[in-house]
Each structure stands twice: as structure tokens, then as C-alpha cells.
Amino acid sequence: MLTIYSLLFGAIQGLAEFLPVSSSGHLVILHHFFDLQLGDSLSFDVALHWGTLAALLIFFWSDIVKLLKAWFGSFRGNSRKSNFEAKLAWMILVATIPAVIVGFLAEDLLAQYFGSPQSVAIWLIAVGGLFFVLEKVSLKNRSLENISWGGAIAVGLAQALALIPGVSRSGITIITGLGQNLKRADAARFSFLLSIPAVFGAGLKKFYDLSKVGLPSGEALLFAVGLVSAALVGYFCLKYFLKYLENHSLAIFGWYRIILGVLVLLLVYYA
């Protein structure tokens, strides 16, 4: 049964990490309404993080190579066609700093104060409502090449806010990108590229925590199943979500968040 839970949690992580619906929020809700002891496992938490990181690295591998080459080239003063890649690499680096600072100083505090299903539900509804607002006011006529330093830093600040369960890293960063009038798919691409250092850093921290206690006996299979499940589902989620955003709005995700948030509140207070 735990193997099935591992497969389920991995699939939920792979979907909710990249769809704008909040992976941490969904795991809080699942853990509250179902007696899933697996949700408290540090080793499984590590597996989920490294699974989604694997999906990001595989999907964006060519972009990552170009960005790294351009970034290292910027130290040599290269000014060829790689100018944009170098600028984008520096933007990602700088825009990652707010999430690193907030994560280092306040991640546990945020989880403690905002980790209840009621809080998750409120954030699901609030950010879901913002989807409709930004879809309406954003011109959505700028490509990623036109993002400004101010816009990149704004997305980075939004990513720091995503440490609150229920906000959604992809959701809040994509709509912040829409606030810079980026096209949906371009806003999502920047959001996912920006998430790579953050997910990598979080995975390293959790792996370090796990190294101090070791992988519990009997959890190796659960670890592997969760990692592979999150990686596979995450990869295909990235692929088809970016295609979806080329011609569709975020409205369906806004409605999903609002309906789920309302349902959770009803279950908490009246069930």
C-alpha cells in the first residue's frame, strides 16, 4: 500500500509542482484528510524534490547548456549573439536570491504559520482570483527577450512568496510575468528556468538533512518509486503545459484553485 502512496504522491508532486495549483498545498490537504504517514518521511520529501529537479534538467537541458556557456562567456566579455543568454543567466541568478534568503531564514516559520488546510485554502482562492485579474489586464505581447531587470527581480520576489503553502511557485511567478506583459508561454518558461536553482538548493538542503540520519531501512523502494514518478509526470507536465499556454488562458486553473479552496474550507468547518 505504501508503494501505491509513493506513486500517488510522486505523481501529485510532478503535476502540482509545474501546474499553477501548489504542490505543497496539495500535500498539506492530502495529509490532513488522509492518514498518510508517508507524508512525514524526510527521505520521501527528498525523493520528490529530486524527481521534479530531474524533470526540469531533462526538459530544459539545451537551454541550461546555452545559459551556462553564455554566463561563463560574459566574464570574457563575449558580445556575440549570446548576449541575451548571458543577460538571462544573470537575471536568473539575481532573481533567485530573494527565495534563497527567505527560504534560509523563514521556510520552517512559514510552514508553521501557513501550513494549516485553512490557510492553504485561502491562498488557493486568493491567488486563483489573481489569475483572472492578470489575464484581463496583461497585454501578453512581449517575448522573454524583452523582459527587464525590474521584471525579472519582481518574478524573483514572487518566487520567495511561493514558500507559503497554497501560493504555488509556478502560479505566482507566471502571473507576475504576465504583469510584465509577457506572453503566457514566455512567462512560464522564465518561471521554470528560475525554479531550477531554487529546487536544486532545496533538494541539496533536504539531502544534507537526510545524510545526517540516513535512509531508513525499507524505504529505498519508496524513495525510488516517488522519485521516478515525480520525474516522469513532471516531464510530461512541463511539455504539455507550455504547449497549452501558447493558446489558452489560466482561467481553468483559477477556477480549480477557487473550487478546491472553497471545498477544503467547507470540509474543515462543516464535515
C-alpha positions as CSV (number, residue, x, y, z in Angstrom):
1,M,0.0,0.0,0.0
2,L,2.9,2.4,0.8
3,T,4.2,1.8,-2.7
4,I,0.9,3.0,-4.2
5,Y,1.0,6.0,-1.9
6,S,4.6,6.7,-3.1
7,L,3.5,6.5,-6.7
8,L,0.5,8.8,-6.0
9,F,2.5,11.4,-4.1
10,G,5.2,11.4,-6.8
11,A,2.6,12.0,-9.5
12,I,0.9,14.7,-7.5
13,Q,4.3,16.4,-6.9
14,G,5.1,16.1,-10.6
15,L,1.8,17.7,-11.7
16,A,1.3,20.3,-8.9
17,E,5.0,21.5,-8.9
18,F,4.6,22.7,-12.5
19,L,0.9,23.4,-12.9
20,P,-0.1,26.6,-11.1
21,V,-2.0,24.8,-8.3
22,S,0.6,24.5,-5.5
23,S,2.3,21.1,-4.8
24,S,2.9,21.9,-1.2
25,G,-0.7,23.0,-0.7
26,H,-2.0,19.7,-2.2
27,L,0.3,17.7,0.0
28,V,-0.9,19.6,3.1
29,I,-4.5,18.9,2.1
30,L,-3.9,15.2,1.4
31,H,-2.0,14.7,4.7
32,H,-4.8,16.5,6.7
33,F,-7.7,14.4,5.3
34,F,-5.9,11.1,4.9
35,D,-3.7,9.2,7.4
36,L,-0.7,9.0,5.1
37,Q,2.3,8.6,7.3
38,L,4.5,8.7,4.2
39,G,3.9,12.4,4.0
40,D,6.2,12.9,7.1
41,S,9.1,10.9,5.7
42,L,12.2,13.1,5.1
43,S,13.6,10.5,2.6
44,F,10.4,10.7,0.6
45,D,10.5,14.5,0.7
46,V,14.0,14.3,-0.8
47,A,12.8,11.9,-3.5
48,L,10.0,14.3,-4.6
49,H,12.4,17.3,-4.8
50,W,15.0,15.4,-6.8
51,G,12.3,13.9,-9.0
52,T,11.0,17.3,-10.0
53,L,14.5,18.6,-10.4
54,A,15.3,15.7,-12.8
55,A,12.2,16.7,-14.9
56,L,13.4,20.3,-15.1
57,L,17.0,19.3,-16.0
58,I,16.0,16.9,-18.7
59,F,13.3,19.1,-20.3
60,F,15.4,22.3,-20.2
61,W,18.9,20.7,-20.8
62,S,19.6,22.5,-24.1
63,D,18.6,25.9,-22.5
64,I,20.7,25.2,-19.4
65,V,23.8,24.4,-21.5
66,K,23.3,27.6,-23.6
67,L,22.8,29.8,-20.5
68,L,25.8,28.3,-18.7
69,K,28.0,28.8,-21.8
70,A,26.8,32.4,-22.2
71,W,27.2,33.1,-18.4
72,F,30.8,31.9,-18.4
73,G,31.4,33.8,-21.6
74,S,30.2,37.0,-20.0
75,F,33.3,37.0,-17.8
76,R,35.4,37.1,-21.0
77,G,33.4,40.0,-22.4
78,N,31.8,38.0,-25.2
79,S,29.3,40.1,-27.0
80,R,28.1,38.0,-29.9
81,K,24.6,36.5,-30.3
82,S,24.9,35.0,-26.8
83,N,24.2,38.5,-25.3
84,F,20.6,37.6,-24.4
85,E,21.5,34.2,-23.0
86,A,24.2,35.9,-20.8
87,K,21.7,38.5,-19.6
88,L,19.1,35.9,-18.9
89,A,21.5,33.8,-17.0
90,W,22.5,36.8,-14.8
91,M,18.8,37.6,-14.3
92,I,18.0,34.1,-13.1
93,L,21.0,34.2,-10.7
94,V,20.0,37.6,-9.2
95,A,16.2,36.8,-9.2
96,T,16.9,33.6,-7.2
97,I,18.4,35.5,-4.3
98,P,15.1,36.5,-2.6
99,A,13.9,32.9,-2.4
100,V,17.3,31.8,-1.1
101,I,17.2,34.4,1.7
102,V,13.6,33.8,2.6
103,G,14.0,30.0,2.4
104,F,17.1,30.1,4.6
105,L,15.6,32.4,7.2
106,A,12.0,31.6,7.3
107,E,11.0,28.4,5.5
108,D,10.1,26.5,8.6
109,L,8.4,29.5,10.1
110,L,6.2,30.0,7.0
111,A,5.3,26.3,7.0
112,Q,4.4,26.5,10.7
113,Y,2.2,29.6,10.4
114,F,0.7,28.9,7.0
115,G,0.7,25.1,6.9
116,S,-2.9,24.5,8.0
117,P,-5.5,23.4,5.5
118,Q,-7.5,26.6,6.2
119,S,-4.5,28.8,5.3
120,V,-3.8,26.7,2.2
121,A,-7.4,27.1,1.1
122,I,-7.3,30.9,1.5
123,W,-4.1,31.2,-0.5
124,L,-5.5,28.9,-3.2
125,I,-8.6,31.1,-3.6
126,A,-6.7,34.4,-3.4
127,V,-4.0,33.6,-6.0
128,G,-6.6,31.9,-8.1
129,G,-8.5,35.2,-8.2
130,L,-5.3,36.9,-9.3
131,F,-5.2,34.7,-12.3
132,F,-8.4,36.3,-13.7
133,V,-7.2,39.8,-12.9
134,L,-3.8,39.4,-14.6
135,E,-5.3,37.6,-17.6
136,K,-7.6,40.6,-18.1
137,V,-5.1,43.5,-17.6
138,S,-2.0,41.9,-19.1
139,L,-1.3,42.8,-22.8
140,K,0.6,39.5,-23.2
141,N,2.5,40.9,-26.2
142,R,6.2,40.7,-25.0
143,S,8.6,37.8,-25.5
144,L,11.1,36.7,-23.0
145,E,13.8,38.6,-24.8
146,N,12.1,41.8,-23.8
147,I,12.0,41.1,-20.0
148,S,13.6,43.9,-18.0
149,W,15.8,43.6,-14.9
150,G,12.9,45.1,-12.9
151,G,10.5,42.5,-14.2
152,A,13.0,39.6,-13.6
153,I,13.5,40.8,-10.0
154,A,9.7,41.1,-9.5
155,V,9.3,37.5,-10.5
156,G,12.1,36.5,-8.1
157,L,10.4,38.3,-5.3
158,A,7.2,36.4,-6.2
159,Q,9.1,33.1,-6.1
160,A,10.0,33.9,-2.5
161,L,6.3,34.3,-1.6
162,A,5.7,30.9,-3.1
163,L,7.3,29.3,0.0
164,I,3.9,29.8,1.6
165,P,1.9,26.5,1.0
166,G,-1.0,27.1,-1.3
167,V,0.5,30.0,-3.2
168,S,2.2,27.9,-6.0
169,R,5.7,28.7,-7.3
170,S,4.7,28.4,-10.9
171,G,1.4,30.2,-10.4
172,I,2.6,33.3,-8.6
173,T,5.7,33.7,-10.9
174,I,3.7,33.2,-14.1
175,I,1.2,35.8,-13.2
176,T,4.0,38.2,-12.1
177,G,5.4,37.6,-15.6
178,L,2.0,38.4,-17.1
179,G,2.2,41.6,-15.1
180,Q,5.3,42.5,-17.2
181,N,3.1,41.9,-20.3
182,L,5.0,38.7,-21.2
183,K,3.2,36.1,-23.3
184,R,1.9,33.2,-21.2
185,A,4.3,30.6,-22.5
186,D,7.3,33.0,-22.1
187,A,6.3,33.9,-18.6
188,A,6.0,30.2,-17.8
189,R,9.4,29.4,-19.4
190,F,11.1,32.1,-17.3
191,S,9.3,30.8,-14.3
192,F,10.5,27.2,-14.8
193,L,14.1,28.3,-15.6
194,L,14.1,30.4,-12.5
195,S,12.8,27.5,-10.4
196,I,15.8,25.3,-11.3
197,P,18.3,26.9,-8.8
198,A,15.7,27.1,-6.1
199,V,14.6,23.4,-6.5
200,F,18.2,22.4,-6.7
201,G,19.1,24.3,-3.5
202,A,16.1,22.9,-1.6
203,G,16.9,19.4,-2.7
204,L,20.5,19.8,-1.6
205,K,19.4,21.0,1.8
206,K,17.0,18.2,2.3
207,F,19.6,15.7,1.0
208,Y,22.0,17.0,3.6
209,D,19.4,16.6,6.4
210,L,18.8,13.1,5.2
211,S,22.5,12.3,5.2
212,K,22.7,13.1,8.9
213,V,20.1,10.4,9.7
214,G,20.5,8.0,6.8
215,L,17.9,6.3,4.6
216,P,15.6,4.4,6.9
217,S,15.5,0.6,6.4
218,G,12.9,-0.5,3.9
219,E,12.4,3.0,2.3
220,A,14.7,2.6,-0.6
221,L,11.9,1.3,-2.9
222,L,9.6,4.0,-1.8
223,F,12.3,6.6,-2.4
224,A,12.9,5.2,-5.9
225,V,9.2,5.0,-6.8
226,G,8.5,8.5,-5.7
227,L,11.5,10.0,-7.5
228,V,10.7,8.2,-10.8
229,S,7.0,9.0,-10.6
230,A,7.7,12.7,-9.9
231,A,10.3,12.9,-12.7
232,L,8.2,11.2,-15.4
233,V,4.9,13.0,-14.6
234,G,6.8,16.3,-14.2
235,Y,8.5,16.0,-17.6
236,F,5.3,15.4,-19.5
237,C,3.5,18.1,-17.4
238,L,6.1,20.6,-18.5
239,K,5.9,19.6,-22.1
240,Y,2.2,19.8,-22.5
241,F,1.6,22.7,-20.1
242,L,3.9,25.0,-22.1
243,K,2.0,24.0,-25.3
244,Y,-1.3,24.6,-23.6
245,L,-0.3,28.1,-22.6
246,E,0.5,29.1,-26.2
247,N,-3.2,29.4,-26.9
248,H,-5.1,29.1,-23.7
249,S,-5.6,31.2,-20.6
250,L,-5.0,30.3,-16.9
251,A,-8.8,30.5,-16.2
252,I,-9.2,26.8,-15.8
253,F,-6.5,26.7,-13.1
254,G,-8.1,29.8,-11.4
255,W,-11.4,28.0,-11.2
256,Y,-9.8,24.8,-10.0
257,R,-8.0,26.6,-7.2
258,I,-11.1,28.5,-6.1
259,I,-13.3,25.5,-6.1
260,L,-10.7,23.4,-4.3
261,G,-10.2,26.1,-1.7
262,V,-13.9,26.5,-1.0
263,L,-14.3,22.7,-0.8
264,V,-11.5,22.4,1.7
265,L,-12.9,25.2,3.9
266,L,-16.3,23.5,3.8
267,L,-14.8,20.2,4.8
268,V,-12.7,21.7,7.6
269,Y,-15.5,23.6,9.2
270,Y,-18.6,21.6,8.4
271,A,-17.6,18.0,7.8
